[in-house]
Amino acid sequence: MSTVSEDETRKVNENQKTLLEYSDELEKQLKVLSIKPFKFSQFTNIQTIGHGGSTIVYSAIFEDQKYALKSIKNSLHLDNKSFKNFIQDIEHLRNINHPNIIKLFGTSRDPQTGNFMIVLQFAKDTDLRNYLGKKQKKGLYEISWTELIKLANGITHGLKYLHDKKIIHRDLGKREKIIENTPEEYASLYSKCWSSNLTDRPTPDEILNELEKLLTGVSVESITNNLVTHNYLYEETENYKVNNKFKEYYLLIEKIINDSMINFFDYDEFINFEKICENGHEKIQKAYWKSRELTVTLHNIKIGLNINKEIIQEYIKKV
C-alpha cells in the first residue's frame, strides 16, 4: 500500500472538487446524453459483490431483472479534466453494444449516502478475475488450452470493437508475470502485447490471427500451475493460513480507506520509482505521477510475516 505525502495531496486537492460538488453539472450532462434514470428505492435484494478504492459494486433486482450497481463515492475528488473523462466514459458506455463488453443501462443515486450509481449489465461470474479464480483448488490452477484461447479471443474481439470506435480502454490492469508451463508461443505473443515500444505491439487483428494458429498449432491439453502469492504456495499447510492472514489485512486496509473517505489513486499512475529510505514496515519512494505531472513521495507499508492489525491501524492513522 502507498500513500501520497500531505503537501502533494493538498496541491492536488486545490484544483479538485468532490463528485458531490459536481452533482448539478453531472445531472445536466446525463440529461444531454439521454441516460435513463433508475429510482433507487425500486431496487431490491441489494448485495455487495465487489469493491475498490472509491467504488462498491452491488447486485440488485429492478422489475424482476438483475443488474450490477457500481456505486461511486461522492467524496471522490476530480479536477475538470478528470470529470470530463468521467462523463466521456459514460457516453462511451452508452454507445457500446458488444457481447463481450458490459452494457450500461442507466444511472441512479442512493438518497441516504448521495453516492452516484451506474446501472450495468450483471455478469454471472462478476469479472474475469473471479471466473479464473474458480479454476484453482488448494493451490493448483488448471485451465484447458481451448478455454484459455477462447477467453483471449473474446477479450481481443472486445478490444478490437473499442479500437474501431476510437475508444481507449484505460483500465487493463498491470502486466502479470508469465506463469510456468505456459506454451512458448503464447508467452511470446503476450510479451509483444505488453512491449514498451508501442510500434512493436500487434494489432487486434494480428492477435486474433495468432490465437487461431495457437489453437490448432500447440499440442497442449491444459495449463497447470501452482499459485504463488507473496512467495508462498496456497497449500493446506501453515503457509495457507499465512496467505489467508495477508488477505485479511488487505481487506482491513480497504475497509479503513473506504470508511475514512481517503482518496484512492491507481498505483499504475506512478512511474520512475526511486527508493529514498526503508525503516521497519515502511518504505519511502520517490515517483512521478503521470496524470498530475508531479514528482511525489510514496509511503509504502510492507505486508509481511511480522505485520499485525495494530501496525496497520497505526499506519492508517498517520494518513
MODAQUI-V969770 format. One record per backbone hydrogen bond with DSSP energy under -1.0 kcal/mol. CO is the residue of the C=O (numbers start at 0). NH is the residue of the N-H. Records with the same first field share a line. If there is no record, write none. Layout:
# MODAQUI-V969770
CO=NH ; NH
This chain:
# MODAQUI-V969770
0=300
2=298
4=8
5=9
6=10
7=11
8=12
9=13
11=14
12=15
16=77
19=22
21=25
22=26
23=27
24=28
25=29
26=30
27=31
28=32
29=34
35=106
38=41
39=42
43=60
46=58
49=56
53=72
54=51
55=70
56=48 ; 49
57=68
58=46
59=66
60=43
61=64
64=61
66=59
67=119
68=57
69=117
70=55
71=115
72=75
73=19
75=18
77=16
78=82
79=83
80=84
81=85
82=86
83=87
84=88
85=89
86=90
87=91
88=92
89=93
90=94
97=100
102=120
105=118
106=37
107=116
109=113
114=109
115=71
116=107
117=69
118=104 ; 105
119=67
122=125
124=126
126=130
127=131
128=132
129=133
131=134
132=135
134=141
136=139
138=226
139=136
140=224
142=222
143=147
144=148
145=149
146=150
147=151
148=152
149=153
150=154
151=155
152=156
153=157
154=158
155=159
156=160
157=161
158=162
159=163
160=164
161=166
162=165
178=181
182=186
183=187
184=188
185=189
186=190
187=191
188=192
191=194
196=199
197=200
202=206
203=207
204=208
205=209
206=210
207=211
208=212
209=213
210=214
211=215
212=216
213=217
217=219
220=144
222=142
224=140
226=233
228=231
231=228
232=234
234=236
236=240
237=241
238=242
239=243
240=244
241=245
242=246
243=247
244=248
245=249
246=250
247=251
248=252
249=253
250=254
251=255
252=256
253=257
254=258
255=259
256=261
265=268
266=269
268=289
270=287
273=285
276=283
278=281
280=301
281=278
282=299
283=275 ; 276
284=297
285=273
286=295
287=270
288=292 ; 293
293=288
295=286
296=4
297=284
299=282
303=306
307=311
308=312
309=313
310=314
311=315
312=316
313=317
314=318
